[in-house]
């Protein structure tokens, strides 16, 4: 039971214990400390891995959203840029300002989606991970390629609309 201090008071501590018992207690304390440290390390590793996975998903999802929106046959509301280029040329030839305005509006929406995708991809922290850095660069390049096509098509639409409004002013 409890030992007595120098004044004969009960301290609540066991009386002198054998060395073997003290060493087992010390060993148990060291094992518990090591286990706690290992748990912290593993938790940190899991958190870093989860961040990496989430960052990779962010990259993939944002690029896929823009690319799907511009892929032929990807459903209602999709902007097939190849088909749109042909349609813009035909509408400009016919003088169809309504069709050109519809294309301009659709391209503005696509430009906004590209900008949002770029911001999301730019917000991904690589934390020194080379694979993530490479994927982020690739995602930016892919978004920039779609953006370049969108910008070129938008310039054609705006030029056609300007030419048609100038011609209407001369003819009217």
TALINHU-V407015 format. One record per residue. N is the residue number from 1. OMEGA is omega in whole degrees, -180 to 180 (* if undefined). NEAR is the number of other ideal C-beta (glycine too) atoms within 8 Angstrom. Layout:
BEGIN
N:OMEGA:NEAR
N:OMEGA:NEAR
END
This chain:
BEGIN
1:-174:3
2:179:9
3:180:9
4:178:7
5:-176:8
6:180:3
7:178:4
8:179:5
9:178:6
10:-178:7
11:-177:8
12:179:4
13:179:6
14:177:7
15:-178:7
16:-179:4
17:179:7
18:-178:5
19:-179:6
20:180:6
21:179:8
22:-178:9
23:177:8
24:179:8
25:179:8
26:178:8
27:179:8
28:178:8
29:179:8
30:180:8
31:179:8
32:178:8
33:179:8
34:179:8
35:178:8
36:178:8
37:179:8
38:178:8
39:178:8
40:180:8
41:-180:8
42:178:8
43:177:8
44:179:8
45:180:8
46:179:8
47:178:8
48:179:9
49:179:8
50:177:8
51:179:10
52:-180:10
53:180:8
54:178:8
55:178:12
56:177:10
57:179:8
58:179:12
59:-177:14
60:-175:9
61:-178:8
62:177:14
63:-179:13
64:-179:8
65:-179:10
66:-179:14
67:179:10
68:-179:9
69:-178:12
70:-178:13
71:178:9
72:175:7
73:-178:6
74:171:8
75:-178:5
76:179:3
77:179:5
78:180:12
79:176:10
80:-174:11
81:178:11
82:179:7
83:-179:8
84:179:13
85:179:10
86:-179:8
87:179:10
88:180:14
89:-180:9
90:-180:9
91:179:12
92:179:13
93:-179:6
94:-176:7
95:-177:7
96:-177:9
97:179:9
98:180:6
99:179:10
100:178:15
101:178:9
102:177:8
103:179:14
104:180:12
105:179:8
106:180:10
107:176:14
108:177:9
109:178:8
110:178:14
111:178:12
112:179:8
113:178:11
114:179:13
115:178:8
116:177:9
117:179:13
118:180:11
119:179:8
120:180:10
121:180:15
122:-179:7
123:-179:7
124:179:11
125:-178:6
126:179:9
127:176:7
128:-180:5
129:-175:8
130:179:6
131:-180:6
132:179:14
133:179:10
134:179:8
135:178:10
136:178:12
137:179:8
138:179:8
139:178:13
140:179:11
141:-180:8
142:178:10
143:179:15
144:178:8
145:178:8
146:-180:14
147:180:11
148:177:8
149:-180:10
150:-180:14
151:180:9
152:180:8
153:178:14
154:178:12
155:179:8
156:180:12
157:-179:13
158:178:9
159:179:8
160:179:12
161:179:12
162:180:8
163:180:9
164:180:12
165:177:9
166:179:8
167:179:9
168:178:8
169:179:7
170:-177:6
171:-173:5
172:*:4
END
